[in-house]
Structures are given as C-alpha cells and as structure tokens.
C-alpha cells in the first residue's frame, strides 16, 4: 500500500517535471523564432 502510493507520487512528479520541461522548450523555441524573425526583418530593412 505504502509502496504503491510512493510509486504513484513519483509518477505524478515525473509527469509534472516533463510538462515543465516541455513548457520551457516551447518558450525557448518561441524566443529562437523571434530572434531569427527579427534578424530577417533587420536585413530586409537594411537592404
């Protein structure tokens, strides 16, 4: 009983951890896309 409870707890924690990592990956991806986008805009303006 206690063992299965502990197992469930760690499983939940892992899911939460994965969700947080996914969120950060998405945010980082958006920032990267923004950087590329801004570079393209600047190069178009300076042309």
Secondary structure as UniProt FT lines:
FT   HELIX           2..46
//
